[in-house]
């Protein structure tokens, strides 16, 4: 991908030669990664609904090739100026929450996917759980506070970001459909969204701990 977020999140080098050296090295271990399962497909990094998905959808491929992750940043600023929070019904392992949010993210890794930002250091891809990130921004000033919390590593204490954890299933319904993405790709016809925790389904070579 543009940011190689999954590789960075598990410690695999971005450089292809270095990654191959890791595979050939004795200084490695196998990590069994969980995944987000939606219908018959699996996603390793995250699945999101809302402004981030609109950013993915509306960033031209040529712009991404030229500007890399900064292409996403530019589009996100434009989207934030006009985006409105939406009501969602969220069911996590059978418990229902009625919320209003600008973005819902089902996260398997801590990494946001741009600029080395992290949702929460405790989100791990091999713990048999999925984390739900609820971004409650309502205007561009709120988005600025969300970005500040991300850059300062203070998302847990932020008034604009909330976390839930799922061990089995997540269901998301909404009255007005919004863009959905999975690992950076726009997903079609997946709402209402039903996701489950696929535990330890992807073995990956990573550096020894």
Phi, psi and omega in degrees: 000178182300321184252355183050043188295323182294314179300314179298322184294334180250003174089014177278132181300144176289328181288130185298317180297318180294323178295320177294322177297324177297315180300320182280346184282156172275345183272061181214168176214164177260126175250129180270103183278141170283173177212162175264117182258124175233116187056239182252019182242155184235142180230135187264326186269292182194158171236130184227153175231128176126217190295323179295320179294320177297323177297315177301315184293325189259006175267114182300141181302319180297322178296319178297320180296324182278319189250352180065220184296337181291340174296319178295319181300315180298315179294321181298321179297318178295318180294320183297330182293337185238352188285143177240142176296150184236151175281139178229151165251120186243124177244120183240113183049040176092349179264132187259137177232131172258116188227166171236128185209155173275334182206137169243132180232128168265111188250133175255337176237159180290333188290133175291322180117354177221143170055032177059021178282150180231141175292313186192127185300335185276357176282119184236146184275003183227028183257005179073019182223161170239145179251140178253125178255124179250114180260117189258021180297142180241345180208177186294332175293320177298319179298324176299322179289326175296314180297320178298316179298321179292314183291331180267357181068033183241037183293328183295326181266000183286141175285350187250000180227131179231149182236139170231161181233137178243137176254347183227290189223153176227133174234135180231124175232154181204155183281330181239119183294139177232164181299145178235139175230152174229116182051040174090354179252139179290133180255137181251143171056046179246001179262141354298146188266131175235118182236147177231161180275116174262106192272125173059038187268348184235107176280133182223136172286128177225161177300146178299144181277000000 
